[in-house]
Each structure stands twice: as structure tokens, then as C-alpha cells.
Amino acid sequence: MKPKYVVIGLVISFILIRVFHFSADPYHYQLFALFLAYTACVYLGAALSDSRINILLLETVVSLIIFACAYLGMVYSPFWVALGYLLHGAWDLVHHPKLVSTKIVKAFPPLCVVVDFTVAIFIFYYFL
């Protein structure tokens, strides 16, 4: 993983945390949930441009799981949102060395790993 992706990911994370957490009280963790639901669609969107049905099905299943974490987080507990970010970060990791061959921008998985794990740690620390 290139250091510049780590730095960019940390900057994005801190911006998200600053904007969502410090400007939207009392529902700020729900903004994290909505952003998680949005990120669940990124790989699915990339898979839609691919003609391989197995990749599309795999990305759809994972997107639904992460989207479900966002929903459960909004309805029940921030725990689900943090778990969703951890799952999405793990999913980013399997895209980085190309274990899953969805055609995406090369910089996206390593950058997103940093964002997802940083936000997950913040949610676990602050909300739970």
C-alpha cells in the first residue's frame, strides 16, 4: 500500500468524522450509517459495468450485507454501523491484491481500507 493512499485516506476519514460527528447532533451517527450505505454500492456499481455474472452476484451479496449493517445501525445500534465499516474495509482488502477481480480504479481499495477502518475505530470508541 502506497503511503500517499494512507495519508489521503486519513484526511478523508478526519473530514468525514469532523463533518458528521461535530455538525449533526443528535443524529450524527446516522450520517455515518448513510455514508456506509452509499459506500456499499461502489463495488456493485463497478460490477455492473462488468459482463461477468459471478462478479456481479458476489458484489451484490456483499453490498446487501453492508447495506443491512447500515440499516440495522440506524434502527438499533451504532455497533452495526461500525461492524459494517469493518466488513467494508475487509472487502476492500480482498480487492487490493485482486483476490476479487472487480474492475475498479487501482487507488480505491487501499484508500478505502484506511477510511473504513479509521471510521470504524472512531464509532467503536465514541458511540459504544
KOLMI-378903 format. One record per residue: residue number from 1; residue in one letter; y, z, x of N, C-alpha, C, O in turn. Coordinates in steps of 0.05 Angstrom, whole numbers, plus 5000, padded with zeros to 4 digits. Atoms other than C-alpha are relative to their C-alpha. Layout:
{NUM; "A"; {Y; Z; X}; {Y; Z; X}; {Y; Z; X}; {Y; Z; X}}
...
***
This chain:
{1; "M"; {4977; 5000; 5017}; {5000; 5000; 5000}; {5025; 5000; 5018}; {5027; 5017; 5036}}
{2; "K"; {4976; 5003; 4983}; {5067; 4979; 5030}; {5019; 5023; 4993}; {5022; 5030; 4970}}
{3; "P"; {4981; 4978; 5004}; {5118; 5035; 5039}; {5022; 4993; 4981}; {5032; 5010; 4966}}
{4; "K"; {4978; 5007; 5018}; {5171; 4996; 5002}; {4992; 5003; 4970}; {5008; 5009; 4953}}
{5; "Y"; {5009; 4996; 5028}; {5128; 4998; 4938}; {5000; 5029; 4993}; {5006; 5036; 4970}}
{6; "V"; {4999; 4971; 5005}; {5122; 5073; 4945}; {5029; 5009; 4994}; {5034; 5024; 4975}}
{7; "V"; {4972; 4993; 5003}; {5197; 5080; 4952}; {5011; 4990; 4973}; {5024; 5004; 4958}}
{8; "I"; {4991; 5012; 5025}; {5212; 5033; 4894}; {4987; 5015; 4976}; {5001; 5021; 4957}}
{9; "G"; {5014; 4985; 5021}; {5160; 5069; 4851}; {5012; 5027; 4996}; {5015; 5036; 4973}}
{10; "L"; {4988; 4974; 5003}; {5191; 5136; 4866}; {5028; 4999; 4988}; {5035; 5015; 4971}}
{11; "V"; {4973; 5003; 5011}; {5261; 5111; 4850}; {4997; 4995; 4970}; {5012; 5007; 4954}}
{12; "I"; {5004; 5005; 5029}; {5236; 5083; 4783}; {4992; 5025; 4986}; {5001; 5031; 4964}}
{13; "S"; {5009; 4975; 5012}; {5200; 5148; 4769}; {5023; 5020; 4995}; {5025; 5031; 4973}}
{14; "F"; {4978; 4981; 5002}; {5261; 5190; 4782}; {5021; 4991; 4979}; {5033; 5008; 4965}}
{15; "I"; {4982; 5010; 5020}; {5304; 5145; 4739}; {4988; 5005; 4972}; {5003; 5015; 4954}}
{16; "L"; {5013; 4994; 5026}; {5254; 5150; 4681}; {5002; 5029; 4993}; {5009; 5037; 4971}}
{17; "I"; {5000; 4971; 5005}; {5249; 5225; 4688}; {5029; 5009; 4993}; {5033; 5024; 4975}}
{18; "R"; {4972; 4992; 5005}; {5325; 5232; 4691}; {5009; 4991; 4973}; {5020; 5007; 4958}}
{19; "V"; {4990; 5011; 5025}; {5339; 5187; 4632}; {4985; 5013; 4976}; {4997; 5022; 4957}}
{20; "F"; {5015; 4991; 5023}; {5282; 5210; 4587}; {5002; 5031; 4997}; {5005; 5040; 4975}}
{21; "H"; {5002; 4971; 5002}; {5279; 5284; 4603}; {5027; 5013; 4995}; {5029; 5032; 4980}}
{22; "F"; {4974; 4986; 5001}; {5352; 5302; 4611}; {5020; 4989; 4980}; {5042; 4999; 4978}}
{23; "S"; {4981; 5011; 5019}; {5383; 5260; 4556}; {4991; 4999; 4971}; {5006; 4990; 4954}}
{24; "A"; {5011; 5005; 5027}; {5339; 5263; 4495}; {4988; 5025; 4987}; {4970; 5024; 4971}}
{25; "D"; {5010; 4976; 5011}; {5327; 5336; 4479}; {5003; 5001; 4970}; {5025; 4993; 4961}}
{26; "P"; {5025; 4986; 4995}; {5287; 5360; 4437}; {4976; 4982; 5001}; {4953; 4992; 5002}}
{27; "Y"; {5023; 5018; 5002}; {5243; 5298; 4435}; {4995; 4984; 5025}; {4983; 4963; 5024}}
{28; "H"; {5001; 5016; 4976}; {5245; 5277; 4507}; {4972; 4992; 5008}; {4968; 4971; 5019}}
{29; "Y"; {5027; 5008; 4991}; {5170; 5278; 4520}; {4990; 4977; 4983}; {4972; 4962; 4992}}
{30; "Q"; {5008; 5022; 5017}; {5162; 5229; 4462}; {5010; 4973; 5012}; {4997; 4952; 5008}}
{31; "L"; {4991; 5025; 4986}; {5203; 5178; 4503}; {4980; 4993; 5021}; {4975; 4969; 5026}}
{32; "F"; {5021; 5006; 4980}; {5151; 5185; 4558}; {4976; 4988; 4986}; {4963; 4970; 4997}}
{33; "A"; {5023; 5011; 5015}; {5097; 5171; 4505}; {5006; 4971; 4992}; {4988; 4954; 4994}}
{34; "L"; {4993; 5028; 5008}; {5134; 5109; 4480}; {4999; 4981; 5024}; {4989; 4958; 5022}}
{35; "F"; {5001; 5017; 4976}; {5141; 5083; 4551}; {4971; 4996; 5009}; {4964; 4974; 5018}}
{36; "L"; {5028; 5003; 4994}; {5067; 5096; 4563}; {4987; 4979; 4982}; {4972; 4962; 4991}}
{37; "A"; {5011; 5020; 5018}; {5050; 5055; 4501}; {5009; 4972; 5009}; {4994; 4953; 5007}}
{38; "Y"; {4990; 5026; 4991}; {5094; 4999; 4528}; {4985; 4991; 5025}; {4977; 4968; 5027}}
{39; "T"; {5014; 5007; 4975}; {5060; 5001; 4597}; {4971; 4992; 4994}; {4959; 4977; 5010}}
{40; "A"; {5028; 5007; 5007}; {4992; 4997; 4563}; {4997; 4971; 4994}; {4975; 4960; 4996}}
{41; "C"; {5001; 5028; 5007}; {5010; 4927; 4543}; {5004; 4980; 5023}; {5001; 4956; 5020}}
{42; "V"; {4993; 5017; 4977}; {5029; 4900; 4612}; {4976; 4984; 5009}; {4977; 4959; 5011}}
{43; "Y"; {5024; 5014; 4991}; {4959; 4883; 4636}; {4988; 4982; 4978}; {4978; 4961; 4983}}
{44; "L"; {5010; 5016; 5023}; {4939; 4859; 4567}; {5016; 4974; 4998}; {5005; 4953; 4994}}
{45; "G"; {4983; 5024; 5000}; {4998; 4811; 4568}; {4993; 4981; 5022}; {4992; 4957; 5017}}
{46; "A"; {5008; 5017; 4978}; {4977; 4785; 4635}; {4972; 4987; 4994}; {4968; 4964; 5000}}
{47; "A"; {5027; 5010; 5006}; {4905; 4777; 4610}; {5002; 4978; 4978}; {4985; 4960; 4977}}
{48; "L"; {4998; 5020; 5020}; {4929; 4736; 4551}; {5006; 4972; 5011}; {5000; 4952; 4999}}
{49; "S"; {4994; 5026; 4987}; {4953; 4682; 4599}; {4976; 4989; 5015}; {4977; 4968; 5027}}
{50; "D"; {5025; 5007; 4985}; {4883; 4680; 4629}; {4980; 4989; 4980}; {4979; 4999; 4957}}
{51; "S"; {5020; 5011; 5019}; {4827; 4639; 4598}; {4973; 5014; 5001}; {4955; 5006; 4987}}
{52; "R"; {5026; 4986; 4998}; {4772; 4688; 4617}; {4998; 5022; 4979}; {5013; 5041; 4979}}
{53; "I"; {5003; 4982; 5023}; {4749; 4724; 4554}; {4992; 5028; 5009}; {5000; 5048; 4997}}
{54; "N"; {5009; 4973; 4991}; {4715; 4781; 4593}; {5024; 5016; 5011}; {5025; 5041; 5006}}
{55; "I"; {4977; 4986; 4990}; {4781; 4799; 4627}; {5018; 5008; 4976}; {5028; 5031; 4976}}
{56; "L"; {4984; 4994; 5024}; {4818; 4796; 4560}; {4988; 5023; 4985}; {5002; 5041; 4976}}
{57; "L"; {5013; 4978; 5015}; {4767; 4842; 4527}; {5002; 5026; 5015}; {5008; 5047; 5004}}
{58; "L"; {4997; 4976; 4984}; {4768; 4891; 4585}; {5028; 5011; 4999}; {5032; 5035; 4994}}
{59; "E"; {4972; 4991; 5001}; {4844; 4895; 4586}; {5007; 5010; 4972}; {5023; 5029; 4970}}
{60; "T"; {4995; 4991; 5028}; {4845; 4902; 4510}; {4989; 5028; 4996}; {5003; 5045; 4985}}
{61; "V"; {5012; 4973; 5004}; {4798; 4962; 4511}; {5016; 5021; 5015}; {5022; 5042; 5004}}
{62; "V"; {4985; 4980; 4984}; {4836; 4997; 4567}; {5028; 5004; 4987}; {5038; 5026; 4986}}
{63; "S"; {4974; 4998; 5012}; {4903; 4982; 4533}; {4998; 5017; 4975}; {5016; 5034; 4970}}
{64; "L"; {5004; 4984; 5024}; {4877; 5012; 4468}; {4996; 5030; 5007}; {5006; 5047; 4993}}
{65; "I"; {5004; 4972; 4992}; {4854; 5075; 4504}; {5026; 5013; 5009}; {5032; 5035; 5001}}
{66; "I"; {4975; 4990; 4991}; {4921; 5084; 4538}; {5020; 5003; 4977}; {5035; 5022; 4976}}
{67; "F"; {4983; 4998; 5024}; {4958; 5069; 4474}; {4992; 5024; 4983}; {5010; 5037; 4972}}
{68; "A"; {5010; 4977; 5015}; {4915; 5121; 4439}; {5010; 5026; 5012}; {5017; 5045; 4998}}
{69; "C"; {4989; 4977; 4987}; {4936; 5172; 4491}; {5030; 5004; 4993}; {5038; 5027; 4989}}
{70; "A"; {4972; 4998; 5008}; {5009; 5157; 4476}; {5003; 5010; 4972}; {5020; 5027; 4966}}
{71; "Y"; {4999; 4991; 5028}; {4997; 5165; 4402}; {4993; 5029; 4997}; {5007; 5045; 4984}}
{72; "L"; {5008; 4972; 5001}; {4959; 5230; 4410}; {5020; 5019; 5012}; {5024; 5041; 5003}}
{73; "G"; {4979; 4984; 4988}; {5014; 5255; 4455}; {5023; 5004; 4982}; {5035; 5026; 4981}}
{74; "M"; {4977; 4997; 5018}; {5067; 5242; 4403}; {4993; 5018; 4976}; {5010; 5033; 4966}}
{75; "V"; {5009; 4985; 5024}; {5026; 5274; 4347}; {4991; 5028; 5007}; {4997; 5047; 4992}}
{76; "Y"; {5013; 4974; 4995}; {4990; 5332; 4382}; {5011; 5015; 5024}; {5020; 5038; 5021}}
{77; "S"; {4993; 4985; 4976}; {5008; 5349; 4453}; {5008; 4982; 5023}; {4998; 4960; 5026}}
{78; "P"; {4993; 5016; 4977}; {5043; 5324; 4516}; {4977; 4996; 5020}; {4978; 4979; 5037}}
{79; "F"; {5023; 5003; 4982}; {4976; 5334; 4551}; {4989; 4972; 4999}; {4982; 4960; 5019}}
{80; "W"; {5011; 5027; 5004}; {4953; 5267; 4522}; {5018; 4979; 5014}; {5007; 4960; 5025}}
{81; "V"; {4982; 5019; 4987}; {5015; 5232; 4549}; {4995; 5001; 5030}; {4992; 4980; 5043}}
{82; "A"; {5006; 4997; 4971}; {5002; 5260; 4619}; {4973; 4987; 5007}; {4971; 4973; 5027}}
{83; "L"; {5026; 5012; 4995}; {4929; 5240; 4614}; {5002; 4970; 4999}; {4989; 4956; 5016}}
{84; "G"; {4997; 5029; 5002}; {4949; 5170; 4593}; {5013; 4989; 5025}; {5005; 4967; 5034}}
{85; "Y"; {4988; 5010; 4975}; {4994; 5163; 4654}; {4980; 5001; 5023}; {4979; 4983; 5040}}
{86; "L"; {5020; 4999; 4980}; {4937; 5186; 4698}; {4980; 4978; 4997}; {4972; 4965; 5017}}
{87; "L"; {5018; 5022; 5005}; {4890; 5136; 4666}; {5012; 4973; 5007}; {4999; 4957; 5020}}
{88; "H"; {4987; 5026; 4993}; {4940; 5080; 4673}; {5003; 4998; 5030}; {5000; 4976; 5041}}
{89; "G"; {4998; 5001; 4970}; {4951; 5099; 4746}; {4973; 4993; 5012}; {4972; 4978; 5032}}
{90; "A"; {5026; 5006; 4990}; {4876; 5097; 4757}; {4993; 4970; 4995}; {4981; 4957; 5012}}
{91; "W"; {5004; 5028; 5006}; {4874; 5029; 4723}; {5016; 4982; 5019}; {5007; 4961; 5027}}
{92; "D"; {4985; 5014; 4979}; {4929; 5006; 4770}; {4985; 4999; 5026}; {4985; 4978; 5039}}
{93; "L"; {5015; 4999; 4975}; {4887; 5028; 4828}; {4977; 4980; 5001}; {4972; 4968; 5022}}
{94; "V"; {5022; 5019; 4999}; {4828; 4984; 4808}; {5011; 4971; 5000}; {4996; 4953; 5007}}
{95; "H"; {4988; 5026; 4998}; {4876; 4925; 4803}; {5010; 4994; 5028}; {5011; 4971; 5037}}
{96; "H"; {4988; 5004; 4974}; {4905; 4936; 4872}; {4981; 4987; 5020}; {4989; 4968; 5033}}
{97; "P"; {5018; 5015; 4981}; {4844; 4918; 4913}; {4985; 4978; 4986}; {4966; 4966; 4997}}
{98; "K"; {5011; 5023; 5015}; {4826; 4866; 4860}; {4971; 5006; 4990}; {4955; 4987; 4988}}
{99; "L"; {5026; 4994; 5013}; {4765; 4903; 4831}; {5000; 4988; 4972}; {4979; 4980; 4962}}
{100; "V"; {4996; 5014; 5025}; {4792; 4876; 4765}; {5019; 4977; 5007}; {5040; 4981; 5018}}
{101; "S"; {4986; 5024; 4990}; {4817; 4805; 4774}; {5020; 4988; 4981}; {5024; 4964; 4980}}
{102; "T"; {4979; 5010; 5018}; {4871; 4800; 4721}; {5022; 4989; 5018}; {5030; 5001; 5038}}
{103; "K"; {4980; 5013; 4984}; {4924; 4753; 4748}; {5027; 5013; 4994}; {5039; 5009; 4972}}
{104; "I"; {4975; 4986; 5003}; {4986; 4795; 4758}; {5017; 4998; 5026}; {5006; 4989; 5047}}
{105; "V"; {4983; 5000; 4976}; {5045; 4800; 4806}; {4989; 5020; 5020}; {4982; 5042; 5013}}
{106; "K"; {5013; 4984; 4979}; {5019; 4828; 4872}; {5012; 5028; 5003}; {4998; 5047; 5008}}
{107; "A"; {4986; 4974; 4996}; {5071; 4884; 4876}; {4996; 5019; 4977}; {5000; 5043; 4980}}
{108; "F"; {5001; 4982; 5024}; {5058; 4911; 4806}; {4981; 5023; 5002}; {4989; 5046; 4998}}
{109; "P"; {5018; 4977; 5000}; {4995; 4953; 4815}; {5008; 5023; 5019}; {5008; 5046; 5011}}
{110; "P"; {4993; 4977; 4983}; {5017; 4993; 4877}; {5025; 5014; 4991}; {5027; 5038; 4993}}
{111; "L"; {4975; 4988; 5009}; {5087; 5004; 4850}; {4994; 5017; 4975}; {5005; 5039; 4973}}
{112; "C"; {5005; 4986; 5025}; {5060; 5025; 4782}; {4983; 5025; 5004}; {4986; 5044; 4990}}
{113; "V"; {5016; 4976; 4993}; {5009; 5073; 4813}; {5019; 5023; 5005}; {5015; 5046; 4995}}
{114; "V"; {4981; 4979; 4992}; {5067; 5112; 4842}; {5015; 5010; 4975}; {5018; 5035; 4972}}
{115; "V"; {4986; 4992; 5024}; {5106; 5112; 4777}; {4982; 5016; 4982}; {4990; 5038; 4973}}
{116; "D"; {5018; 4986; 5019}; {5047; 5132; 4734}; {4992; 5028; 5010}; {4993; 5047; 4994}}
{117; "F"; {5008; 4974; 4991}; {5023; 5189; 4778}; {5024; 5019; 5003}; {5020; 5043; 4997}}
{118; "T"; {4977; 4982; 4998}; {5093; 5216; 4790}; {5008; 5010; 4973}; {5013; 5034; 4969}}
{119; "V"; {4993; 4992; 5027}; {5109; 5217; 4716}; {4979; 5019; 4988}; {4985; 5038; 4975}}
{120; "A"; {5021; 4982; 5009}; {5041; 5248; 4700}; {5003; 5028; 5012}; {5000; 5048; 4997}}
{121; "I"; {4996; 4974; 4987}; {5053; 5304; 4750}; {5024; 5014; 4988}; {5022; 5038; 4982}}
{122; "F"; {4976; 4988; 5012}; {5122; 5316; 4721}; {4993; 5011; 4972}; {5001; 5034; 4965}}
{123; "I"; {5007; 4992; 5028}; {5094; 5320; 4649}; {4982; 5025; 5001}; {4986; 5044; 4987}}
{124; "F"; {5017; 4977; 4998}; {5038; 5367; 4670}; {5016; 5025; 5008}; {5011; 5047; 4998}}
{125; "Y"; {4985; 4977; 4990}; {5087; 5412; 4707}; {5020; 5010; 4980}; {5022; 5034; 4975}}
{126; "Y"; {4978; 4991; 5017}; {5144; 5413; 4658}; {4992; 5007; 4971}; {5002; 5026; 4959}}
{127; "F"; {5007; 4997; 5028}; {5111; 5407; 4589}; {4975; 5017; 4994}; {4971; 5025; 4972}}
{128; "L"; {5026; 4986; 5005}; {5044; 5442; 4598}; {4998; 5026; 5015}; {4978; 5040; 5013}}
***
